[in-house]
Amino acid sequence: MKRRSVLFLATGSPGNIRPMLAAAHACAQAGLRVHCATNRLWEQWVISHGVQWRLLSPLVEAHITHGATYPDLAEAQSNQSGAQALLMRVRDLWRSDDAKHELHSLLHDVALIVACSALPRIQTAAGALNIPYIGISRYGRQANRSENRQGALLYASSKVLLDPDVVQSPLERITGEWFLPTEQAIPAPLRRFIQVNQPYIIVTHGAFLSSSAQSVVQQSVAAARSLGLRVIALQPSDATTLQSDAETLVWHHGLSHQQIFAGAACVIHPGGAGTTHRVARAGVPSLPIPLHQSDAYWATRALQVQLTGYVLRVDALTQRTLSDAIAHMTTDVTYRFRSRNFAMQMANEQGLQQMLSIVEPYVGAA
């Protein structure tokens, strides 16, 4: 008899996909029958980690997210063109009955759905089909949480970073962060850059769907260079405003290697959940510059637990404030000491094992 599968449903940017893929990979390694549903943009990434992939079509993705996500378009990897194309393509699709029918087809032969808790339409579909559902959050208290929640809610976040007061029910648990293993070798340009015995910082501003992102990256690179620091700057594939030279490496791909983060003197980033956790796990100081409201939560948490001394406002950013903040974060050793202490605690959390202990009973594997 064919075993029914656990379906991990992942939408959004690489930062949103990564923890869900990490969980799917861990379940597959444990012998469970697992699928990870994403749009076609991430198909090869899922398959490369030994996880069976299912197509999350643009119609279904638009339906469950009200169109507020990445489209099944190559342009989604670059600046703002992906977001603009998405709005044009799926503006009216998410209301259609066809989307609901296609979603139900996607959930066929599924024993358990694991998906973001902020997607209530998945919960509704799961309830209609009598499929157990585990909601995943990486933030504090959810605006749409219900006192009568019928399914589990897992916070895929570090126990030392997330405010423990978010847990308000026996059905809720902070598992620890879900890190995706990296097996590939470090690409040669990155390896050569980090092997130079001089400090460097990393500048990344996520999905670059904000019009401010390019300006923030350019200002951050200029400020770091003015202090004599070398820079690895992550840029979209179509960005040409920054060019690599002896002191700056402009990188147009993902930065999946934790070793590169661990060697940095500081990481400048928007403050999203994934990057905040990766930087803390690497034992490196942060300098968050939030671009969206969703970034502000983890940027504020980093400040509260003293992993950073600043949360810079993008509308008040100047070369002087940036230079002062970078200089402070890279020279005050207390931030690195505190970050390394957090990294040691996070290394013992075993977030994926915590997740497995909850998922396995749903499919009779405990």
Stockholm file with secondary structure:
# STOCKHOLM 1.0

chainA/1-366         MKRRSVLFLATGSPGNIRPMLAAAHACAQAGLRVHCATNRLWEQWVISHGVQWRLLSPLVEAHITHGATYPDLAEAQSNQSGAQALLMRVRDLWRSDDAKHELHSLLHDVALIVACSALPRIQTAAGALNIPYIGISRYGRQANRSENRQGALLYASSKVLLDPDVVQSPLERITGEWFLPTEQAIPAPLRRFIQVNQPYIIVTHGAFLSSSAQSVVQQSVAAARSLGLRVIALQPSDATTLQSDAETLVWHHGLSHQQIFAGAACVIHPGGAGTTHRVARAGVPSLPIPLHQSDAYWATRALQVQLTGYVLRVDALTQRTLSDAIAHMTTDVTYRFRSRNFAMQMANEQGLQQMLSIVEPYVGAA
#=GR chainA/1-366 SS CCCCEEEEECCSSHHHHHHHHHHHHHHHHTTCCEEEEECGGGHHHHHHTTCEEEECCHHHHHHHHTTCSCCSSGGGGSTTHHHHHHHHHHTTGGGCHHHHHHHHHHTTTEEEEEEETTCHHHHHHHHHTTCCEEEEESSSSCTTCCTTCCSEEEECSCTTTSCGGGCCSTTEEECCCCCCCCCSCCCHHHHHHHHSSSCEEEECCTTCCSTTHHHHHHHHHHHHHHTTCEEEEECCTTCCSSCCCSSEEEECSCCCCHHHHHTCSEEEECCCHHHHHHHHHTTCCEEECCCSHHHHHHHHHHHHTTSCSCCCCGGGCCHHHHHHHHHHHHHCHHHHHHHHHHHHHHHTCCHHHHHHHHHGGGGTCC
#=GC SS_cons         CCCCEEEEECCSSHHHHHHHHHHHHHHHHTTCCEEEEECGGGHHHHHHTTCEEEECCHHHHHHHHTTCSCCSSGGGGSTTHHHHHHHHHHTTGGGCHHHHHHHHHHTTTEEEEEEETTCHHHHHHHHHTTCCEEEEESSSSCTTCCTTCCSEEEECSCTTTSCGGGCCSTTEEECCCCCCCCCSCCCHHHHHHHHSSSCEEEECCTTCCSTTHHHHHHHHHHHHHHTTCEEEEECCTTCCSSCCCSSEEEECSCCCCHHHHHTCSEEEECCCHHHHHHHHHTTCCEEECCCSHHHHHHHHHHHHTTSCSCCCCGGGCCHHHHHHHHHHHHHCHHHHHHHHHHHHHHHTCCHHHHHHHHHGGGGTCC
//
